[in-house]
Amino acid sequence: MKSQNWSFEKAEAFYHEMKNTLNKDPFTRLSEQTALLVNNKKCVFDVHCHIFDRKTLKIAYILLRMTIGKIFENENQDFRYWNKDIVNIYNSLNQIDDEVNWDELEKELEKLETKLSKSETKESLRGKGLKDAIRVLKKDSMEEIFDFYHDNFSLKQIDQYYDSPFVTSILMMDLETGWKYKAKKTYPEQVDELNSLARKKPILPFLAIDPRRAEITGEQNLYTIFKRAFTEKNAAFFGIKCYPSLGYFPSDKRLEPIFALCEEFNIPVTTHCGGESVSTFEKTIDFFGENGYETINLEGDRRKRARYLNDPTHWIPVLEKFPNLKLNLAHFGTDTFWENHINTNADERILKLIELLNDESKKVFTDFSYNLIETDTHSKLKEVLNNNPKITDKIMYGTDFWVVLPHGDLLNDIKLYLSVFQKYSEKMVSKNTWAFLFG
């Protein structure tokens, strides 16, 4: 998106305006209710949670997160959506997003659940309960989604945390920019909704940013939305969320004034650093670097492009420029890299993350969200933590997009995860997350 709408001068003006407005004390960004909770030493956190509703997402996103391949190889005609592989979902992004599709998908999942009712294979178990997930996602407000999450899958449903104060970091996604489509709720409207919700519920909203928005004028502009989230009347945002695999590099110059503000004003940043199911379907990126605009070609298929853009090494230039930036490299990789690390003990992605987390000169953290349901990875993570004691102060608890996690009983998976990591669980759910958010 090469235009004249962005300039160093505009970025500099934005930075100085915010510098004279923001407060370095993160507690000033909290509602009175949430401040009381986080000041309680028993407070526990979910540092990585989404509460998307149907007006903020495309059905395609849900399908990409839910897809488990062709369960019934010889009965494809029975399932319009469920047998679509990831490539086909991407190829039909613009054809599967109307209101009728939500009803059709719900009916299809009911039919799928009936067929799976007598099957106990690993693949079939992943399909059970997804009918209920769609019914949740069909809700019209993020508040309804949050309440359902809080009452069914949050740490408040775990016996040892039932009486604990509980606060959730709510992470946005900017699919409007990444996938170039118009959501039923505009991005500014989503920001307004979370600003309002943060004054009623114990949540910490994280604003999704994308450098391409710096080229847009009006209320959809990147810096204008930042002001809306952090400094204008009723602003209640707490952190920043990045999703590079949607088509950008974190070292893009258009993001620098935001990272400078985050470093100076104690605003935590969480970045997607894991799964490859959601990514850009563009094969080039317009990047603004040291030498101005350049077009960078992305090689390989959609999954390879996502893997490349999610690489944590892209954050090293950012961390070198902003050494006090608090950064959560979310997901600690993903199950694919952990499975390779289990087999080889030398996965490059996992080793790089371990190196960054061990570096005491950097304020780098991670969470194991989504991966917490992948029980095969637990023993290897435990080994990594035992062999790297510094990392035990850097890993946090998160659920990710809890409503479509591909298992039938997420609550039991959470209980198992906390039990396996009992030695470190209190740090994960409390001390480490407090340090990332407020330290």
MITIBA-818684 format. One record per residue (C-alpha): residue number from 0; residue in three letters; z negated, x negated, y negated. Coordinates in steps of 0.001 Angstrom, whole numbers. Example, Ala and Ser with C-alpha at 12.3 -4.5 7.8 and 13.67 -1.06 7.14 Angstrom:
BEGIN
> 0;ALA;-7800;-12300;4500
> 1;SER;-7140;-13670;1060
END
This chain:
BEGIN
> 0;MET;0;0;0
> 1;LYS;1247;-2359;-2669
> 2;SER;839;-971;-6180
> 3;GLN;-478;-1739;-9614
> 4;ASN;-3480;567;-9277
> 5;TRP;-5849;-2229;-8281
> 6;SER;-6590;-5396;-10198
> 7;PHE;-9278;-8051;-10376
> 8;GLU;-10134;-6722;-13824
> 9;LYS;-10792;-3208;-12511
> 10;ALA;-12863;-4584;-9641
> 11;GLU;-14852;-6760;-12037
> 12;ALA;-15484;-3825;-14372
> 13;PHE;-16705;-1716;-11442
> 14;TYR;-19017;-4500;-10263
> 15;HIS;-20664;-4931;-13665
> 16;GLU;-21055;-1180;-14153
> 17;MET;-22836;-885;-10810
> 18;LYS;-24838;-4051;-11420
> 19;ASN;-26368;-2365;-14448
> 20;THR;-27051;861;-12539
> 21;LEU;-28211;46;-9003
> 22;ASN;-31802;-765;-8101
> 23;LYS;-32708;-3688;-5847
> 24;ASP;-35520;-1710;-4223
> 25;PRO;-33981;185;-1240
> 26;PHE;-36817;2701;-1319
> 27;THR;-35370;4116;-4544
> 28;ARG;-32443;5372;-2458
> 29;LEU;-34693;7521;-266
> 30;SER;-35865;11074;-622
> 31;GLU;-39627;11461;-973
> 32;GLN;-39801;12875;2548
> 33;THR;-37884;9991;4134
> 34;ALA;-39832;7374;2170
> 35;LEU;-43073;8699;3639
> 36;LEU;-41663;8454;7153
> 37;VAL;-40324;4907;6929
> 38;ASN;-43560;3648;5379
> 39;ASN;-45399;4787;8490
> 40;LYS;-45784;1840;10872
> 41;LYS;-45016;4136;13806
> 42;CYS;-41608;5162;12436
> 43;VAL;-38706;4801;14885
> 44;PHE;-34992;4700;14080
> 45;ASP;-31563;5441;15460
> 46;VAL;-29493;2938;13486
> 47;HIS;-26062;4170;14616
> 48;CYS;-25326;7882;14804
> 49;HIS;-22439;10195;13856
> 50;ILE;-22644;13900;13032
> 51;PHE;-18971;14762;12587
> 52;ASP;-17998;18420;12557
> 53;ARG;-14567;19942;13173
> 54;LYS;-13685;19860;9480
> 55;THR;-14127;16096;9235
> 56;LEU;-12197;15046;12366
> 57;LYS;-8903;15528;14138
> 58;ILE;-9065;16791;17698
> 59;ALA;-7164;13627;18582
> 60;TYR;-10263;11577;17738
> 61;ILE;-12349;13660;20130
> 62;LEU;-9764;13266;22873
> 63;LEU;-9612;9510;22406
> 64;ARG;-13390;9253;22705
> 65;MET;-13565;11657;25653
> 66;THR;-10526;10675;27670
> 67;ILE;-11266;9339;31153
> 68;GLY;-7797;9207;32638
> 69;LYS;-6140;11487;35115
> 70;ILE;-8815;12984;37305
> 71;PHE;-6397;15282;39091
> 72;GLU;-3205;13289;39593
> 73;ASN;-1332;16142;41261
> 74;GLU;-2448;18963;38987
> 75;ASN;-1312;17792;35576
> 76;GLN;161;21181;34758
> 77;ASP;-3339;22675;34745
> 78;PHE;-4599;20444;31974
> 79;ARG;-2725;20237;28710
> 80;TYR;-5092;17725;27104
> 81;TRP;-7351;16214;29707
> 82;ASN;-4590;14337;31527
> 83;LYS;-3247;12762;28365
> 84;ASP;-3739;9027;28362
> 85;ILE;-4581;7174;25168
> 86;VAL;-967;6283;24397
> 87;ASN;118;9923;24648
> 88;ILE;-2738;11052;22426
> 89;TYR;-1665;8615;19732
> 90;ASN;1942;9724;20076
> 91;SER;951;13359;19530
> 92;LEU;-1648;12904;16776
> 93;ASN;-21;15386;14418
> 94;GLN;556;18079;17021
> 95;ILE;-3008;18629;18251
> 96;ASP;-5122;19515;15261
> 97;ASP;-4985;23228;14505
> 98;GLU;-7670;25856;15047
> 99;VAL;-5978;27234;18172
> 100;ASN;-6249;23824;19809
> 101;TRP;-10055;23847;19564
> 102;ASP;-10186;27100;21560
> 103;GLU;-7598;25860;24049
> 104;LEU;-9471;22614;24592
> 105;GLU;-12741;24459;25168
> 106;LYS;-11080;26695;27785
> 107;GLU;-9508;23689;29463
> 108;LEU;-12856;21927;29671
> 109;GLU;-14428;25028;31212
> 110;LYS;-11709;24955;33863
> 111;LEU;-12184;21222;34365
> 112;GLU;-15938;21607;34742
> 113;THR;-15424;24246;37447
> 114;LYS;-13165;21887;39387
> 115;LEU;-15676;19089;39054
> 116;SER;-18686;21171;40058
> 117;LYS;-18617;20011;43681
> 118;SER;-17579;16441;43015
> 119;GLU;-20034;13589;42514
> 120;THR;-17724;10640;41896
> 121;LYS;-18323;8395;38892
> 122;GLU;-15173;9692;37191
> 123;SER;-15956;13349;37790
> 124;LEU;-19488;13006;36454
> 125;ARG;-18000;11907;33140
> 126;GLY;-16300;15254;32718
> 127;LYS;-19352;17414;33228
> 128;GLY;-20992;18809;30131
> 129;LEU;-18032;18136;27831
> 130;LYS;-17450;21861;27425
> 131;ASP;-20816;22007;25678
> 132;ALA;-19871;18989;23562
> 133;ILE;-16837;20817;22206
> 134;ARG;-18971;23844;21385
> 135;VAL;-21206;21581;19324
> 136;LEU;-18302;19911;17544
> 137;LYS;-16791;23271;16608
> 138;LYS;-19660;23841;14193
> 139;ASP;-18750;24005;10507
> 140;SER;-21419;21759;8990
> 141;MET;-22840;18316;9597
> 142;GLU;-26323;19788;9198
> 143;GLU;-25804;21980;12265
> 144;ILE;-24563;18976;14230
> 145;PHE;-27539;16866;13121
> 146;ASP;-30030;19561;14101
> 147;PHE;-28475;19817;17562
> 148;TYR;-28617;16038;17994
> 149;HIS;-32207;15847;16724
> 150;ASP;-33407;18614;19015
> 151;ASN;-31611;17433;22154
> 152;PHE;-30754;13716;22197
> 153;SER;-32813;11892;19582
> 154;LEU;-35776;9615;20206
> 155;LYS;-37978;12600;19379
> 156;GLN;-37084;13909;22847
> 157;ILE;-38544;10812;24529
> 158;ASP;-42194;11283;25492
> 159;GLN;-43533;8105;23913
> 160;TYR;-41858;8895;20572
> 161;TYR;-42467;12626;20421
> 162;ASP;-45125;12258;17716
> 163;SER;-43490;9327;15921
> 164;PRO;-41864;9672;12500
> 165;PHE;-38102;9426;13074
> 166;VAL;-35207;8452;10769
> 167;THR;-31491;8339;11599
> 168;SER;-28723;6270;10026
> 169;ILE;-25674;8523;9742
> 170;LEU;-22383;6623;9689
> 171;MET;-19202;8029;8161
> 172;MET;-15601;7311;9178
> 173;ASP;-12601;7356;6867
> 174;LEU;-9894;8678;9181
> 175;GLU;-8109;10150;6163
> 176;THR;-7106;6644;5109
> 177;GLY;-6948;5027;8541
> 178;TRP;-4801;7721;10109
> 179;LYS;-3180;9051;6935
> 180;TYR;-4051;12693;7355
> 181;LYS;-5802;15275;5231
> 182;ALA;-9121;16419;6619
> 183;LYS;-10214;20004;6131
> 184;LYS;-13114;18542;4139
> 185;THR;-11896;15935;1676
> 186;TYR;-13650;12617;1751
> 187;PRO;-15471;13249;-1546
> 188;GLU;-16593;16623;-153
> 189;GLN;-17994;14867;2927
> 190;VAL;-19888;12488;646
> 191;ASP;-21316;15423;-1304
> 192;GLU;-22402;17136;1914
> 193;LEU;-24278;14054;3105
> 194;ASN;-25803;13518;-335
> 195;SER;-27208;17018;-63
> 196;LEU;-28276;16656;3567
> 197;ALA;-30156;13413;2846
> 198;ARG;-32436;15347;504
> 199;LYS;-33317;17820;3258
> 200;LYS;-33332;15761;6448
> 201;PRO;-34693;12285;7350
> 202;ILE;-31313;10560;7341
> 203;LEU;-29830;7424;5773
> 204;PRO;-26121;7998;5073
> 205;PHE;-23724;5035;5331
> 206;LEU;-20523;5295;3277
> 207;ALA;-17299;4344;5076
> 208;ILE;-15141;2059;2943
> 209;ASP;-11477;1058;3223
> 210;PRO;-9739;-1401;861
> 211;ARG;-6629;795;684
> 212;ARG;-8611;3374;-1263
> 213;ALA;-8805;883;-4124
> 214;GLU;-5120;1701;-4763
> 215;ILE;-5746;5449;-5106
> 216;THR;-6466;7005;-8478
> 217;GLY;-8883;9828;-9261
> 218;GLU;-11835;11017;-7208
> 219;GLN;-10401;9560;-3978
> 220;ASN;-10557;6004;-5349
> 221;LEU;-12747;3555;-3410
> 222;TYR;-14954;2582;-6350
> 223;THR;-15191;6144;-7654
> 224;ILE;-16421;7318;-4253
> 225;PHE;-18964;4474;-4159
> 226;LYS;-20367;5696;-7477
> 227;ARG;-20467;9254;-6135
> 228;ALA;-22439;8084;-3118
> 229;PHE;-24849;5639;-4740
> 230;THR;-25311;6195;-8468
> 231;GLU;-24198;9605;-9707
> 232;LYS;-26428;12679;-9911
> 233;ASN;-27827;13651;-6487
> 234;ALA;-26565;10372;-4951
> 235;ALA;-28519;9601;-1782
> 236;PHE;-26495;7067;216
> 237;PHE;-28229;4073;1714
> 238;GLY;-25687;1762;3366
> 239;ILE;-22037;886;3960
> 240;LYS;-19913;1410;7096
> 241;CYS;-16745;-532;7969
> 242;TYR;-14192;236;10680
> 243;PRO;-11659;-2628;10542
> 244;SER;-9638;-1466;13553
> 245;LEU;-8398;1450;11436
> 246;GLY;-6182;-1096;9703
> 247;TYR;-7817;-3714;7485
> 248;PHE;-9712;-6998;7331
> 249;PRO;-13234;-7174;5877
> 250;SER;-12211;-10247;3868
> 251;ASP;-9773;-8179;1781
> 252;LYS;-10401;-8973;-1903
> 253;ARG;-10545;-5281;-2755
> 254;LEU;-13824;-5030;-828
> 255;GLU;-15480;-8045;-2459
> 256;PRO;-17169;-6223;-5359
> 257;ILE;-18792;-3845;-2872
> 258;PHE;-20058;-6645;-638
> 259;ALA;-21319;-8497;-3715
> 260;LEU;-23316;-5411;-4682
> 261;CYS;-24582;-4986;-1119
> 262;GLU;-25867;-8545;-1058
> 263;GLU;-27493;-8335;-4484
> 264;PHE;-28990;-4859;-4151
> 265;ASN;-30177;-4941;-542
> 266;ILE;-27589;-2483;788
> 267;PRO;-27087;-2928;4567
> 268;VAL;-23590;-2992;6064
> 269;THR;-22689;-1774;9555
> 270;THR;-19295;-2600;11015
> 271;HIS;-17553;-1372;14120
> 272;CYS;-17435;-4335;16494
> 273;GLY;-16861;-2742;19851
> 274;GLY;-14616;-194;21541
> 275;GLU;-10855;-44;21262
> 276;SER;-10148;3633;21815
> 277;VAL;-9731;4382;18084
> 278;SER;-7542;2164;15949
> 279;THR;-4637;2047;13555
> 280;PHE;-1229;2941;14922
> 281;GLU;460;854;12243
> 282;LYS;1972;-2478;13267
> 283;THR;1504;-4193;9912
> 284;ILE;-1326;-4500;7391
> 285;ASP;-1066;-5005;3647
> 286;PHE;-3815;-7515;2941
> 287;PHE;-5004;-8834;-413
> 288;GLY;-6184;-12386;77
> 289;GLU;-6522;-15611;-1867
> 290;ASN;-2776;-15678;-2557
> 291;GLY;-2406;-12026;-3504
> 292;TYR;-760;-9325;-1381
> 293;GLU;734;-10253;1956
> 294;THR;1963;-8260;4912
> 295;ILE;412;-9247;8227
> 296;ASN;2085;-8298;11493
> 297;LEU;-117;-6965;14284
> 298;GLU;995;-7948;17752
> 299;GLY;702;-6019;20964
> 300;ASP;-93;-2415;21753
> 301;ARG;-2687;-207;20094
> 302;ARG;-5546;-1575;22209
> 303;LYS;-4642;-5189;21476
> 304;ARG;-4406;-4418;17768
> 305;ALA;-7859;-2848;17852
> 306;ARG;-9286;-5789;19756
> 307;TYR;-7875;-8193;17184
> 308;LEU;-9071;-6271;14126
> 309;ASN;-12543;-5743;15604
> 310;ASP;-13025;-9469;16209
> 311;PRO;-16333;-10565;14615
> 312;THR;-14743;-13835;13452
> 313;HIS;-13039;-11846;10664
> 314;TRP;-16500;-11466;9135
> 315;ILE;-17194;-15192;8890
> 316;PRO;-15409;-15611;5504
> 317;VAL;-17396;-12635;4182
> 318;LEU;-20692;-14095;5388
> 319;GLU;-19816;-17489;3905
> 320;LYS;-19138;-15906;516
> 321;PHE;-22148;-13564;704
> 322;PRO;-24752;-15457;2780
> 323;ASN;-27537;-12938;2138
> 324;LEU;-25500;-9916;3209
> 325;LYS;-27268;-7856;5884
> 326;LEU;-24657;-7093;8536
> 327;ASN;-24895;-5080;11748
> 328;LEU;-22106;-6084;14160
> 329;ALA;-22405;-2771;15959
> 330;HIS;-22063;-2273;19709
> 331;PHE;-22675;-5991;20481
> 332;GLY;-19065;-6073;21617
> 333;THR;-18280;-3302;24063
> 334;ASP;-18385;-2615;27797
> 335;THR;-15031;-4362;28394
> 336;PHE;-16325;-7667;27012
> 337;TRP;-19688;-7288;28717
> 338;GLU;-18020;-6665;32069
> 339;ASN;-16017;-9855;31582
> 340;HIS;-19183;-11702;30594
> 341;ILE;-20899;-10466;33757
> 342;ASN;-18064;-11918;35839
> 343;THR;-17445;-15148;33916
> 344;ASN;-20553;-15826;31855
> 345;ALA;-18080;-17015;29235
> 346;ASP;-16563;-14047;27403
> 347;GLU;-15424;-15384;24013
> 348;ARG;-16345;-12221;22096
> 349;ILE;-19870;-12054;23516
> 350;LEU;-20425;-15784;23039
> 351;LYS;-19326;-15567;19394
> 352;LEU;-21693;-12661;18797
> 353;ILE;-24550;-14566;20426
> 354;GLU;-23781;-17532;18169
> 355;LEU;-23805;-15390;15017
> 356;LEU;-27020;-13648;16015
> 357;ASN;-28726;-16981;16710
> 358;ASP;-27706;-18391;13332
> 359;GLU;-30873;-18276;11221
> 360;SER;-28859;-18841;8034
> 361;LYS;-27250;-15413;8444
> 362;LYS;-28789;-11951;8276
> 363;VAL;-26726;-10684;11179
> 364;PHE;-27975;-7918;13485
> 365;THR;-26450;-5853;16275
> 366;ASP;-26983;-2584;18117
> 367;PHE;-26118;-1655;21682
> 368;SER;-24983;1866;20829
> 369;TYR;-22566;3494;23280
> 370;ASN;-23126;552;25634
> 371;LEU;-26596;1896;26396
> 372;ILE;-25014;4358;28843
> 373;GLU;-23152;1571;30672
> 374;THR;-25912;751;33131
> 375;ASP;-23885;-2015;34785
> 376;THR;-24308;-4108;31623
> 377;HIS;-28084;-3805;31370
> 378;SER;-29000;-6744;33575
> 379;LYS;-26628;-9099;31733
> 380;LEU;-27916;-8027;28329
> 381;LYS;-31459;-8559;29582
> 382;GLU;-30483;-12071;30698
> 383;VAL;-28965;-12798;27271
> 384;LEU;-32123;-11623;25507
> 385;ASN;-34383;-13615;27804
> 386;ASN;-32335;-16761;27206
> 387;ASN;-31968;-16218;23452
> 388;PRO;-35371;-15243;22027
> 389;LYS;-34064;-15216;18451
> 390;ILE;-31743;-12337;19328
> 391;THR;-34693;-10194;20384
> 392;ASP;-35427;-9884;16647
> 393;LYS;-31830;-8868;15875
> 394;ILE;-30936;-6121;18353
> 395;MET;-31406;-2463;17375
> 396;TYR;-31262;952;19004
> 397;GLY;-28390;3359;18360
> 398;THR;-26597;6182;20136
> 399;ASP;-23153;6088;18451
> 400;PHE;-21114;9293;18874
> 401;TRP;-23702;10853;21162
> 402;VAL;-21956;14194;21628
> 403;VAL;-18965;12812;23548
> 404;LEU;-20555;9926;25417
> 405;PRO;-18890;10126;28824
> 406;HIS;-21869;10954;30968
> 407;GLY;-23492;14166;32070
> 408;ASP;-27069;13428;31079
> 409;LEU;-27346;11267;27977
> 410;LEU;-31078;11833;27607
> 411;ASN;-31774;10356;31031
> 412;ASP;-29479;7429;30196
> 413;ILE;-31523;6799;27049
> 414;LYS;-34763;6921;29008
> 415;LEU;-33370;4481;31566
> 416;TYR;-32193;2088;28842
> 417;LEU;-35575;2093;27111
> 418;SER;-37306;1594;30452
> 419;VAL;-35117;-1366;31455
> 420;PHE;-35726;-2987;28068
> 421;GLN;-39362;-1974;27800
> 422;LYS;-40278;-5529;26840
> 423;TYR;-38067;-5296;23757
> 424;SER;-37828;-1551;23132
> 425;GLU;-40428;-1376;20355
> 426;LYS;-38579;-4072;18441
> 427;MET;-35264;-2264;18966
> 428;VAL;-36365;1157;17811
> 429;SER;-38692;63;15023
> 430;LYS;-39378;-3477;13790
> 431;ASN;-35838;-4896;13951
> 432;THR;-34232;-1844;12411
> 433;TRP;-36798;-1766;9616
> 434;ALA;-35941;-5406;8870
> 435;PHE;-32214;-4604;8759
> 436;LEU;-32638;-1555;6533
> 437;PHE;-35437;-2654;4216
> 438;GLY;-36232;-6318;4777
END
